[in-house]
Amino acid sequence: MKKYFSILTMQVINNLAYPGDLLGRSISIARFIFIFAGLWRTTFAISNTNIINGLTFPNMVWYFMMAETLELGRPRINRTISEQVKNGEVAYILNKPYNFLLYHFSAGLGDGIVRMTLNLIVGSIVAWILAGAPPIPLGWLMAFVTLIGAWILHFCFMALIGLAAFVVEETNSFELIYQKLVFILGGFLFPLDMFPEWLQKISYALPFPYMMYAPARLFVKPDVELFWQMLGGQVIWIAVFVLLVAFVYRRSEKYLTVNGG
């Protein structure tokens, strides 16, 4: 495991080597929060109410801040793997004394730690200015725990899309479909609390709420029962997708054609 920790550490160092670039990318979360806050401020004003489906305006701003932090910090190894297949670098990595998937998991985690930490800092400052003080400490704790599970689920999905590049090379369309499903059924654009009951049931039967809604919702309105429900769902789906990723990896290796070699 030491070698994978070294990969993670190196990725963190590589990211911190360009602070200007990191800060520039993190400014985007401030822009998104400003836009989102403006839309919800107008919605609450038109509705002439302080609460919509149990959520206040500050709840909505902080919810979006956490969801956007996760979205901007999620692994994007599908693009990395696709590029490695196209330029032939995948052959070099496959011949290293590493497990291919753990190699990308370690590198992606190192990148995600830096991205999410910086986005969380910048996003929290902006959300505090626009919506007041952050949620209570229990919300931070529940969000942190479920954020780990959410990130792992994102990694599994991105790994599956990335492994598709072993067969088809171009995977952008798969990522686009995945992203739209997370945005809608995962509760990125709107908390699931605002969905009709039938759509909530459909969403909860799928892995997407555990990838976005779980940490964001528990962050703004911590609930012990919901926490265990979300955590249990994450454990089940992680087990399913880890097995699926391992199976697809073994199968897709047979179809890999390395460009340039």
N, C-alpha and C positions, 0 to 999 in steps of 0.2 A: 504493500500500500504506500510505502514511502515514495516510490517513483511517481505515483499518481498525485501525491501531495506536492511533489516538486513541480509537476506540470501546472497544478492549480496556482502555486506560488509564483511561478514564472509568468503566468497569464495576468495575475494581479499586478506584478511589477511592470509588465509591458503596458498595461492600461494606464498606470500611474505615471509612466514616462512622458505622457503627452497630456498634461493637465488642462491645457487650453482647449484641446479637442474634446475632452471629457466634459468640461464646463459648457462648451458650445452646444453639445448634444443634450445636456441636461436642461438648458434654457427652454427647450421645446416643451418640457412638462409644464413650465410656468405659463407658456402661451396656451396650451390646451386647458389648463385649469381656469384661466381667465375667461376663455370662451365658454366653457362648460358652466361656470358659475353665473355668467351673464344670462345664459339660456334658462337656467333653473330659477334665477331671481325673477325673471320675467314670468315664468310659469307659475311660481308661487303668488306673484302679484295679480296675475289674471284670475287665478283660482280664488283669490281673496281668502287665503288660509295659511296657517303656519305649519301645517302637517299634511303630508300626502302619503297615504298608505303607511302611516306610522313613522315616516321619516321627515325630518325638518330640513330647512335649507342648509344649515351647517353640516348635518348628516350627509347630505348629498355631495357637498363639496369635498369633505374628507373621504367619503366613499370613493369618489372618482380619483382622488389623489392616490389612494392605495391601489386601485385598479390600474391606473396609468403607470404607476411605479412598477408593478408586476409586468405589464405589457411591454414597457420599454426595456425591462431587464430580463425578459424571458430568453432562453437559449435560441439561437438561430443557426444551429449546426447543420440544418438541411442545406442552407446556402453554402456553408463551408464544404460539406461532403460533395455537393454537386460540383463545386468549382474544382475540388481535388480530383474528381473523376474526369472532368474535362481536360485538366492540364497534366494528368498522369501522376500527380503527387500521391494519390491514394495507394499506389503500389509501394512507394517508399514507407508510408505509414504502416501499411499492413505487414511489412517485413521488420518493423521495429519490435522489440521485446515487450510490447504492450498489448493489452486487449483493446481492439479498435474502438469499441463503444465506451469503455472506461476512460480511454485517452480523451475522447471528445467530451465525455461527462466532466472530467476534471478541468479541461480547458474552458468549457462552457460555464462551469460553476465559478471559476476564477473571474471570468468576464462578468458574470451576473452579479457577483458580490460587489464589485466596484460600481457597476451601473446602477444597481438598485439602491445602494447606500447613498450615492450622490443624488440620485433622483428623489429619494426619500427626504433628504435634507432640504433640497431646493423646493420640492413640492410642499413640504410641511411649512416652510416659511411663507410661501404664497397662500396656502390654504388658511394659515393662521391670520394673515392680513385680511383675507376676504371673508372668513367665516368664524373667526374667533378661536378660542383655545381648543387644542386637540382632545380626542377622546380620553377616557380614564385609562390608567395603567393596565387594567385587566383586558381592555380592548387591544392594546399593543401586544400583550402576551399571547392572546388567542390568535391574533393576526400573524404574529411571527411564526407560531407553530404550524398553522395551516398554510402559511406562505411557503414553507419548505416543501410540504406535500404538493402544493400547486406547481411549484417550479419543477419538481421531478416529473409530474404528469406532462407539463409542457415539453420537457426534454424527451420523454417517450414519444410523444406525437411528432416532434421535430426529427427524432431519430428515424421513425418509420418513413416520414416523407423524404429524409435524406437518403435512406437505403433504397428508395425507389429509383434514385439516380444511378444505381448499379445496373438498372435495367433500361430506363428511359432517358437518363441524363438530365432533362429539363423538368424541374419539379415546381416551378413557380405557381402553376395553376392549382396544385394540391395545397400549397401553403395559403393561397387566396381563399379556397373553400374552407379550410380549417379556421382561418382568421375570422371569417364571417360567422361561422358557427359559434365560436367563442364570444364574439361581440354580442350576438343576439341571445343564444341559449345559455351562454356562460354568465350573463349578467354584467357585461362590461358597459354597455351603453345605458342600460337601466337595471336597477336591482330587481331580482326576481319577485320581490314583494309587489311590484307594480304590474306583474303579468296576471292574466286571468287564471283561475285555478287549474283549468285543463292544460294550459301551457306550462304552468309550474310543474305539474305531474310529469309531463313529457321531459322537461329539462332535468328534473331530479333523477330520471331513469337513465340519463346519459352522463358521461364524465365531465362535461363542460362546466357546470356550476362549481365543481370542486377545484377547478383550475383558476377561477376568477372571483366568483361571487363569495365563496367561503371566507377568504381572508379580508376582503373589503367590507362585507356585511358584519362580520364579527368585530372588526376594527371599530366601527361606529356605534354598534349596538351589541355589546358582548352578551351572549346568552349561553349558559352552561349546556343546556339540552341541545341547542343547535350546534355548539362546538363539537360535542361528541358525535353527533350525526354527521357533520362535515368531515371530521377526522376519520371516522369509521369508513365513510364513503371513499375518502382518499386512499386509505390503506388497501381497500378491496380493488379499486381501479389501478393502483400502482402495481399490485401483484399481477393483475390481468395483463397489463401492458408491458411489464418487464418480461414476462414469459413470451408475449407476442413479439416483442422486439428481438429477443434472443432467437426465436424461431425464424423470423423473417431474415435476420442477419445470416444465419446458417444457409438458408435457401438462396438468398440473393447473391452470395459469394460465387455461386456456380455460374451466374449470368454476367458477372462483371467483365467488361472489356476495357482494358486500360489504354487510354489514348496516349500516343507517343511512345508506347513500349509494348 
